[in-house]
């Protein structure tokens, strides 16, 4: 017992950690490094972004960033009307239904075929964290997405289509994790996030270095010091959302939305 008790205390203290994993290469770029002329060029683009609730968080974050950086000028309008893209615009709207990722892919295609695809310089949409859960066939969803986007690229060669990783959620931390491990009970957030990581790995493997990827999951799981929020399961390491970026475990709070928005703006700038 004298040996077991200190070991138990050590395990509990370890499980109370923040799940940080060192990653010296994760320092994120800053909008301060981009000249005003580049922002002016980006503001002349016609951009379409399809999304649901986390997307609205990101849009609010872009507005936050613009208030603090007057050199960034976007006309942001919630619309999916093709005519709106006759002029420079950051258009955005809801696509599909939550928990039905194929419906979002299909809705995006419909918007492109209704005229947005002929006008947008840059177009993309994102899934929500609720779209990929423990029971989701991540490979099937990605295959459908990949085949669909391949057809869109062929049909609209002048449009730059951006791929977006699936956002993550936080996972359970603290002594309960250790206890659940001992009694072989599922740990909150692990199973769903493992499948989201699988989907994101498929997306990165398919497009990394070939087509533009906005790695939302990477940003959401990166602490301000460059380390990563992570957890281990079945001998593997998976990423999870940094708890400081959310108030409810999944949606972006003011800190999170500003971080993601800044990185999205830097990313879009790199496409011009």
N, C-alpha and C positions, 0 to 999 in steps of 0.2 A: 504493500500500500504506500510506503514511503516513496517508492519510485514512481508509482502510477499517478499519485496526486499531482506532482510537479509536471508530469507529462500532460495530464488533462488540462492544467492551467495554461501550459504553453500552446496547446492546440486551440483552446478557446481564444487566447490573445491573438494567435495567428489568423483565426477566422474572422476576427473583428477588424482586420485591415481593410483598406480601401480598394484592394484589388489592383494596385498599381504594378505595371510592368515596364521596365526601362526600355526606352526607345529613343536613342539619341538623334535619330533622323526624322523625328516627327514635328520639328518646329515648323509652325505654319507661317506662310508669307503674310505680309502686311500691305494694306492698300496704300500706305504712306510711301511705299517703294515704287509706285506707278505714277508716271508723269501726267499732268493734266490733259495733255494732248491725246493720250491714250483713252482717257475717260470720255473725252469729246467724241472720239471715233466710235466708242462703244455705244454712246447715246444715240447714234444715228442708225443703229441696227433695229431690225424688227424681230422681236423675241416672243416665243410662246412657251408658257409653262403650265402643264396640267398637274393637278394635285388634289388633295383633300385637306384635312385639318392641319397637319404638320406643315403643309405648304403655305397655309395662311400665316402660320407662325413665322415662316421664312420671309414672306412678303412684308410682314410688320417689321422684321429685322432689317430688311433692306431700307425701309423708310427711316428706321432709327439711324442707320449708318449714313444715309443721305443728309439727315439733319445736321450731323456732326462733320460732314465732308461735302461742302457746297460745290466742290469741283465735280462731284458725281451727280449727273442730271438724267433722270429717267422719267418718262411719262408712263406711270404704272396704272393700268386700267384692268378691271375684272371684266373680261369679255372673251368670247371665242368666235366672234364674228369675223370672217375673212376680210371684210371691208375695212375693219379697224386697222389692219396691218398694211394699208396703203401708204401709211406714213410711219416714221420711226415710233416704236412703241414697245413697252414691256407688258405684254398681254398675259393674263393668267385666268384660269377658271377651274372649276371642279371637273373631274373626269371619273366615270364609272362609279362603282359602289364599293364601300369598304368591305373587307373580308372576301372580295371577289376580284383577285388581281387580273384575271383574264378580261373581266369587264372593263377594266381601266385601259388595258392594251387595245381592246377593240374600240373603245370610245376615242382614244387618241387617233387611231387610224381613221375613224369616221370624220373627225375634225380636219385631219390632213386632207382627206379626199373631198371634203366640202369646200376647200379653197385655201385653208391655212397653209397647206404644204406647198402651194405655189407662190406664197408670199413671204413666209417666215425665213429669215436668214439663219436663225437658231431655234430649234424646237426640242422640247424634252418634257417628260412627265416622270413622276415618281410614285412608287408604291408606298403605302403606310405600313407601320410595324404590325398592324392587325392583319395585314394581307398574308403574311408568312408566319405561321405558328407551328407548333409541334407536329400537327397532323398534316401539314401542307406538303405536297409532293414538290419540293423545291426544284428538282430537275425538270419536271413536266412544265411548271410555270415558266422557268427560264427558257426552255426549248421553244415554247409558244412565243415568248417575247422575242427571242433571238431571230426566229424565222420571220416574224412579223416586221421587225425593224429592218431586216435585210431587204424585204420587199419595198418598204418605204424609201430606203436609201436609193434603190434602183429607180424608183418612180419619181423621186424628187432629188436629183443629184445636186441641185444648187443649195439645198438646205443642209445645215450641219445638225445632225441628230446627236444629242448628248445622252449618255447612259448614266443612271443614278443608282447607287447602291441603296438597299433597303435600310431605313433607319432602325436603330436598336432601342431596347428598353434597359432600365436598370435591373440588376439582379439582387437577390436577398444577400445581406451581409450580416456578420455578427455571430454570436454564440449559437443561434438557431441553425445556422448552416452546419456547424460541427455536429450538433445533436442529430439533425436529419441525416447526415452522412452515416453516423453510427447506427441509426435504426433503419437505414435504407429507405428514407422517404424522399420524394422529389423536392428539390430546392427551388424556391420561387424565382422564376425568370430564366432558369437554365435551359430547359428544353426548347422553348420558343426561340431564344437567342441563338442557340446552337444551329437551328434550322435557318435562321436569318444569316448567320455567318456562312453556312453552306451555300445559300443562294448568292451571296455577295462574292464568295470565292469563285463560283461558276462565272459570274459576270466579269470579274477581274481577269480570269484566265482567258476568256473569250476576246476581250477588248483591250487589255492593257498594252500600251505601246502601239496600238493599231487605230483605235477610235477614241474620242474624248470621253472620259469618265469623270463625273463629279462624285467623289467618294464621301458621301454624306455620313456613312457609318464610321469611317475613319475619323472624321472631324468630331463626331459625337462621342467617340471613345478616347479622345486625346485630351489629357489634362493640360493646363496652362504651362506646365514645366516640360512638356513634350513626352511624358510617360503615358502609358495606355491603361485604361480601365479594362480589366480582364478577369477571367475565372478559369478554373481547370475542371475538366470532366472527361472521364474515360481516357485519361492520359494525354489529353490534348488541351491546348489553350485557346480560348475563344474571347472575343471582345464584347463589351457591354457599354451601355451609355454612362457617361459621367453623371453622377447624381446631382452635381451642382448646376447642371444645364437644364433641369426639369423640376417642376413642382408636383407632378402627378405620376412620374415614372416613365413617361413617354413623350408627351408634348414638350416643346421647347419653351422655357421661361425667357425672361428678358435677356439674361446672360447668354443662354444657349442660342436664342434666335439671332442675336447680334453677331455671335461668333460664326454661325453657319452662313448668315447673310454676307458677312465680310469675305469669307472664303469663296462663296458663290460668285461674288462680284469680281474677285481676283481671277477666278477660273474663267469666267466669261470674257474678261479682258484678254486673257491669253488666247482666245479663239479668234480675235480680230486681226 
